[in-house]
Amino acid sequence: MEYNDCFICKREKATKTNSHLIPSFMIAKVCSYDGSGKRDKEVMFTMTSYEDKVYVGAVPDTKLNELFNQEKLTDERIEKELKDNTASKDYIFCPKCETNLSKYLEAPYAEYYTKGNTIQPDIAYFFWLSIVWRMSISRQFQFALPEDIELNLGECLKEYIEAVANKQDVTPIIEKCCFSYRLLRCPSYLPNGLAYFGGRYKDNTKILTLTLGDTILCANFDKQNIELPNDYNYLGLEDVIKSAPVNLGKDSQQCVNVENKTFEAAMLQMVKETAFKRLLNEKELADKIWNAVGLPDNMPDEIFKSFMERLYSEEVKQGDRKTSERYVQVFNETLEDFGYIKR
């Protein structure tokens, strides 16, 4: 197999598999099926524009039975789909750079995140920079930063790791980096609240806002203009985010704590926005298939409504609703009911 060069060091081959894009201690806290926050107990649903994917760790059969019809759950599907972790990616880093990410950034930040230990400003700064950069280069989270920003972040991350390893001053690296961030957190929200990983990037403002479990990160990539625009909005949290202090990597990280009620309302708003966007995407896809089978114009609203009700039926277990096979089956059954296909 031909390996690409490591995205960080650019020297060694990217032979590492299962490189975490979001640290496992954050994923486990959000996605552990029993709320324990322990690794390998994750159940994660990934929603893209047109499909749902399910990832499961080492969960017991009783949990699998809640999510899937196990009579139809083949070994092939388990290995090819259910073990495909959206929060990780193969062959982007070399083993050494993967180890350095953990040693210099993830391990110390985990101590801060889970135990409240103190954290050096530069470690917190490059921890969040690395997550933003990794999520972007992976192309697995529905956003991608512009090439010049990705390049700046990647180069600064590489130089930072080398500087720390050689016990050199990291101040010049922070100064050349385009990244700054605001941070919100709701410490009491998990493990029982609705939680997500994802967000949105605005090209015109160079602002990225991410929801990462119980944390909101608002990243700015223009240090000459760190103020948020007047029309900035995000899940009803815009006033809190705008008033949050900006972290530039030189002073102690500052984070604003959000009340449970406020954070819960924001997550419910995300559900509504996601559902509306999903509905538009579903209609677009249904219209394409409608035309592909030779039918004119767009799928009529009455038929589309029936199709959606069938597709998302509560009678079908959550993990089985959006398989490609079932999608075709439900589409054909809906057309049959409306007389477009003879029984």
Beta strands, then each sheet from edge to edge (+ up, - down):
strand 1: 19-20
strand 2: 43-47
strand 3: 52-56
strand 4: 88-89
strand 5: 180-185
strand 6: 197-202
strand 7: 207-212
strand 8: 215-220
strand 9: 256-257
sheet 1: 1+ 4-
sheet 2: 2+ 3-
sheet 3: 6+ 7- 8+ 5- 9-
end
